[in-house]
Amino acid sequence: MRLIINSGGAQAIDDWRANFQAFAPGLEVAGWHDDVDPASVDYALVWEPDPGRLATFPNLKLIISAGAGVDHILADPQWPRHVPIARMVTARTQTEMAEFVLTSALMLTRDIKRAVDNQARRHWEFFDSVRVAADLRVGIMGLGHLGVASAQLLSRVGFQVSGWSRGASRLEGLPSYAGQDQFGAFLAAADILVCLLPATDSTRGILNAATLSRLPRGACLINAGRGSHMVARDVVAALNSGQLSQAVLDVFDEEPLPPESPLWSHPGIIVTPHCAAIPDRRERARHTAFLIAANERGDALPNVYDARRGY
Ligand code: GLV
């Protein structure tokens, strides 16, 4: 059985091999540019595979996304439509995302960016009113595994959490909104808006001027979905007008975010380098080995890409 890997570059392959040794000792692990017979490749674990390459493996049984999203695979016009794609959603991914959203929400609650900026100027500015989690309503867009885990953690800490999803919601015990009809009511009740949607045709540009204008004035934004969800100039305009007060942005249209981007230096924006939920290689090898074993047994796989939903 052979797995080919495109994640982390050639320098990561020894580490991948060592990790697969622990979880799938019989598996042959090849690097993306290794000289292997394409017909011998059974499985592919990939992040942003170069267009056309997946289609060269005639016996591919399963594509495993190295991340939770599959947009980086669908971007290949020739990806083999008959091969299922499994998304990398592990318990660790959920914890990482939930803790990222919590960290961001607490930083926004306590205006930590302002203190850090003041520190750079050796400027002591006393904050005379302090907010706590329970003062703020957090609206989470996207109620998949990552959205639900984030909602639960934030709710445990005291934030007033609600959720929104395109279809019927899965946010047990917390208010949830569904579909376009309830989008406005959801937004009107979100002091902190969190985007954890999948990147699909229907979610592209959803964080735009019209959406942001329906939030309470001075709301905050956390985007840990995809850069394509956000119309960056609308976010900047909303920050400049005071409609938004602060934003934590982890994902961008172009990554790495180019040095000339105005987002880097905007006083209302915290930029993080697409690091919200990136399970380490050991965790991804463990999950990949589990998926391969399950697939070989003919078991149904979790979190498989569904073309009708688009994720
Ligand atoms: C990263 O953004 C992922 O898709 O897991």
Residues whose N, C-alpha, C, O or C-beta is under 5 A from the ligand:
A	BS01	GLV	G67 A68 G69 G225 A277
